[in-house]
Amino acid sequence: MAKPIRFDHTYNISIAWGDMDAFGHVNNVVYVKYFETARANFFTDLSVWNTNLKTLISGPILTHLELDYRKQVSYPADLEITLGITSFSTRSFDVSTSMWDKDGHCVISGFAKIVWFDFENGRPTSITESMKATFQKMVEKYNA
């Protein structure tokens, strides 16, 4: 596994008792939900989408998700979820994440491949020029 990066965008979450499994640690599926919630927050902050739940003409869809589990977490605990764009192309981009415990240990790292999708025509479409400009700044920073 590559050394984890602490990205600039942060989202904090408190572990709920119900997030644990029979083995006494946070269930691996729950981290996917944490990442989903943090991505929604990230997209809102970047103005990638409008979150008032109206029908969109185009928007992000998840096509691939990859997570590396690094350390177990148990209740009670708080996690800092960090996110950044680490690559992009004409129609897609990668949102990378790392999740950190209060002691500064990375507990999860990974990424999601997102494709920009035209919902009216049912196929991928190009991301906007303003999104490309925003993404380029992040990619340069995190891949330096």
TADA-V75759 format. One line per field, one symbol per residue. ss: DSSP state (H for helix, E for strand, - for the rest). phi: phi as a letter, one per 30 degrees, with the letter a starting at -180 (. if undefined). psi: psi as a letter, one per 40 degrees, with the letter a starting at -180 (. if undefined). A space follows every 50 residues. Layout:
ss=???
phi=???
psi=???
This chain:
ss=--------EEEEEE--HHHE-----E-HHHHHHHHHHHHHHHHHH----- -------EEEEEEEEEEEE--------EEEEEEEEEEE---EEEEEEEEE -----EEEEEEEEEEEEE----EE----HHHHHHHHHHHHHH--
phi=.dddccdddbbcbcdcedddcdcibededddddeddddddddddddhdbc cdiddcdbadbdcabbbcdcadbbddabbcccbadcaabdbbacccbbcb ddcicdcbblabdccdbdddciadbddddddeddddddedddcd
psi=hihihhidhihiihhideeiaeeeihiddddddddddddddddddefdih eefihidiahiheihhhhhdhihiiiiiihhiiiheiiadeiihhiiihh ieeehhdiiaihhhhhhhddefiiiiiidddddddddddddee.
